[in-house]
Amino acid sequence: MSELALRNDEAPNSPLRIALLGYRSNPFSGGQGIYLKYLSSALAEAGHEVDVISGEPYPDLDPRIRLVKLPGLNLFEAKNHVTALRPRHLRSMTDTFEWLSMLTGGFPEPYTFGRRLQRHFQALQISGRHYDIVHDNQSLSYGALALQQQGLPLVTTIHHPITWDRDIALTHAENWQERLLIRRWHNFLNMQTKVARRLQWVVTVSERSRQDICTAFDIPPQQVHVVYNGVDTQVFRPEPDIARNPWQLITTASADQPLKGTQHLIPAFAQLCGQFPKLRLTFIGRPKPGGPTERLIDQLGVRERIVFMHGISADEMRTLYASSAVAVIPSEYEGFGLPAAEAMACGTPVVSTDGGALPEVVGKAGVIVPAGSPNALASAIGQLLQDPARRAELGRQGRGHIEKNFSWSQAASQMTALYQQVLA
């Protein structure tokens, strides 16, 4: 066993020293930073000592959580990633590889985070600091796997197999050049597939993701455990003093990812605009300037009816949900579906597709339609817009459903039980 692994004299139910890993932990979008924030906080509330070890962008954490920064080049935030390389970066093979990979259309961050992670744990070993368990949040990197090979107890969260993102993007590609770029971008999946097959303990966030992970990575089902995400029902809550605009829709999605279904929502919205002249759509997300979402909006003539919001706080999101008549989740696939859960926690009625795990999250407390169908979305939304009583009832049911089934304290309890099983 490594010096950093579990000490033999520790009681099986004593508080644990936990390292949560995140290669990219954006606090506002993408889900991974949100997962680290709430899981780490719930684990600390349960009495554990938690460090979050993260690459940029860094998460917004509970003050009780220690953030260990492993900075990379953070090329996504650079104004021009071609000119972002500095002379000092050339002294690091990791930095140089990250820049060259990004320059040629790749996504190197999971791999380069793993390299930095290995160096960090080597330094920890010298200092004598140790963790009882390491929990990787989907880097699926060679560096994280090396910790397991060194004897460290390792648990890995796979939210869903990114093979779905790649395959859906390829399906919607307009030409061979775009397909080539998509395959190049997703080249990191070769590493993730190899790593996933060698992991001893995997956790995921829904039964649907469990099935898809086992299929995509050829992992035995008994090695994948389900711990549902929670929802912060104190932050995401109804605001009865805020009047709902009966003609405002709201959606939360990465605007240019085909996986998120914006290409189906915009035509559905345009179709509804003819029937409901006052209808508006608030979009929590940001489209690429001149990208497919903006082109589709202009093609359908609905630009003046859509507002995009980006980088807003959870409190601002709650206010938007509270003022909206219907929240729409148009995704072709979700490993969990946090936007649906957050909207329901705010008492906002939800129209969702059946993509991925969304039926597990929404249950019978929302309207579910087939994924990939603008007509089905338009029909379901239109019916709700004309039925205020049903909207109010779905809002009440949604809030109760989330409170009963999706709490971070419950997730922390189940995760602790899994950690103890690993350590046993």
Secondary structure, DSSP 8 states (H G I E B T S, - for coil): --TTS--TTS-TTS--EEEEEES---SSSSSHHHHHHHHHHHHHHTT-EEEEEE-SS-----TTSEEEE-----GGGSS-TTS---GGGGG-HHHHHHHHHHHTT---HHHHHHHHHHHHHHHHHHHT---SEEEEES---HHHHHHHHTT--EEEE-SS-THHHHHHHHHH--SHHHHHHHHHHGGGHHHHHHHHTT-S-EEESSHHHHHHHHHHHT--GGGEEE------TTTS---TTS--EEEEEEEE--TT-GGGTHHHHHHHHHHHHHH-TT-EEEEES---TTSHHHHHHHHHT-GGGEEEE-S--HHHHHHHHHTEEEEEE--S--SS-HHHHHHHHTT--EEEE--TTHHHHHTTSSEEE-TT-HHHHHHHHHHHHT-HHHHHHHHHHHHHHHHHH--HHHHHHHHHHHHHHHH-
